[in-house]
């Protein structure tokens, strides 16, 4: 019987959520801390959408809220379908150019971005959820 020796686990050899060895840079730590703070202080509109997205309620897809992607923190993301959902308040009317840059960068990373205004969530929440569900079905992973 021949025993093969395998190398030890990949300690310090792979990048796991940060730089080599699992160390996060200061910017990544700040981004994660800020995302945690945003999760604790969600807007009313974000809470309404999250209530429908959590627990794999739509097409059995897992969503994360206030998740860091690159230098951005997105409201909701389904990584398996690469779908980002943003719920924008009135402050985004003044930040249109920055939001466009953000959407273009997310698109370049393979994400599709859906944007909804707060008033759309409050006035026609079923339409918002139906739109998200339709986008998920159109982006279904291959069997």
N, C-alpha and C positions, 0 to 999 in steps of 0.2 A: 504494500500500500504506500502511495506517495502522498506526502502532505505538501501543499503549496503554501508558501508564506506570502501573505498579502500585506501591502503597506499599511501603516496605521491610518486611522481616520484622517480626513482631509483638514485637519486643524491648520488654519493660517494659509490654506492654499486656494480657497474659493472665496468669492465675494458673496456674502450673505447679508443683504440689507444694508450694506455699507462698503467700506474699503476692505482689502484683504485681511483675513483674520477676524472678520465680524465686527471690526471697530467702525463706529459711525463718525462721520465728520461733524463738526460743531453745527454746521448749517442743517444737516439732516436731523440732528437731535432737536434743534429749534423748530424745524418744520413739523416733526412728529409731536412735539409738545403743543404747538399751536393747533394742530389738527385735533388733538385730544381736548383742548379747550373749546374748539368749535363744536365738537360732538356734545359737550355738556351744555352749550348755549345755542341750540338750534332755533331758528326762527319758527314761527307758527306754521308757515307754509311748508318749510322743510320737514317739520314734525308730521304734517298730514301726509306728505309723500312717503316718508320713511315708514309710517304705519302700514302702508300698502306694499312697500318693497321688501320689508324685513321678513325673515323666516321663509324665504324661497316661495313666496306666494304667487309670483308671476313666472310661469313657464319653468318652475323649479330652478330659477337662477338666483345665485347668491349675490347680494349687493353689499357693498361696504359704504359707510357714510363718512364724509369728511376725510377722504383718503388722499395721502400725498402721492402725486405722480410727477416725477421730475421736481421742478421747483414750484409746482402748483399744488393746491389742495382743492380737489373737486368735491362737489356736494355728495354725489352718489356715483358709484362705479360698479359695473359687473365685469370683472376681469376675464371670465371665461368667454364672454361674448364681445368684450372690448367696447362696451357702451357706457358713456358718461352722461349723467343727467344733472343739469344745473337748474336751480330754482333762483331766479334773479329778482331782487327787490328794486325799488325806484332808484337806488344809488347806481345801478348798472346802466341807466340811461346816460349818465355822464361819463361812463367808462367804456363806451362802445368800442373804441379802438383797441384798448387793452384786452377786452373780451374777445375781439376778433383775432388778435395775435395768439391768445391762449387757445382758442378753438383751432386755429391753424396748426399750432404746435402739437396739440393732442391728436389731430388728424394725421399729422406726419408720423406719429408714433403708432398709428393703426387704430385709433379710437374713433368711434362715431359719437358726436356730441349732440344731445337734445337740450334745448333751452326753453324754459317756461317762465313766464312772469308770475309773480305772487298772486295777482288778481285772477290769473287763469286757474291756479290751484284752488282758490277759494270759490270762484264762480262756476267752474266746470271741472271739478276734480276727477270725475269719471272719464272725461275726454283725455285728460293728462295721462291717467293710468292706462287707458286703452291705447294711446299713442306709444307709450313705453312698451306695452305688451306686443304691439304690432312690430315695433323695431326689433325686439328680441327674437320674434319668430322669423323675421327676414334675415337675421344674423345667426340663425341656428348653426351649431357646429356640425360638421359632417358626421354621419353615424359611425 
